[in-house]
Amino acid sequence: MASLDPASQLAALIRGQVTALRQRQIRSPRGQNSSAPRPTGTSADMATLVALKIKSIRADDPQRNAKAFRFFLETVLLSELGQNLVGDPGFTVMLNEVEKQMQSDPALETACRKAAEFLLTSASP
């Protein structure tokens, strides 16, 4: 069986977490949020969007890796939670918290760094 690249592994992890969150919301006793948003677009659309964003990062930007991973993370979360969250200040807070949590785990932080490197290499012409 072929191994997945770190970015694909992280995307699968994030999708799994979002799915679990949706299931908990659907089963909530109050019935709140029972109509969780459906993902929009295809993974090819998502990959194209991430690649375009990553290509826009200047080669001499000292935060290049961090920005590449953030673009990826943001795109995956928006794909899973709904594009209606674009521009929502609450989404930005959530994105910051997710990123902070991922960076606080040494193994996951290493995977994030490797994913960013892979994304930068893949997006290069």
Buried (B, 14 or more C-beta within 10 A) or exposed (E): EEEEBBBBBBBEBBBEEBEEBBEEBEEEEEEEEEEBBEBBEEEEEBBEBBBEBBEEBEEEEEEBBBBBBBBBBBBBBBBBBBEEBEEEEEBEEBBEEBBEEBBEEEEBEEBBBBBBBBBBEBBEE
